[in-house]
Amino acid sequence: MIVETTDPITGHDVKDLEHAPYIIDGELKIYFESEDSKRQFLEIEVEHPGEDFEHSLDNPAPMGPGDSLHS
């Protein structure tokens, strides 16, 4: 397991790991200075590439003479 002792919200090093709040995300354990800092972290929205797109960026038009990929 990877252990991160720098609070991702405050940027401060967490010293008292025995009493500090933390989360486990897969193989990553993240410590926080406070419950408030932990809450702020958990409230950050996660992007879901491929699910968040409302518009396609595909260009189906030919890209130039001899372009057989987009014809």
Secondary structure, DSSP 8 states (H G I E B T S, - for coil): -EEE-B-TTT--B---TTTS-EEEETTEEEE-SSHHHHHHHHTS----TTTS--S-----S--STT--TT-
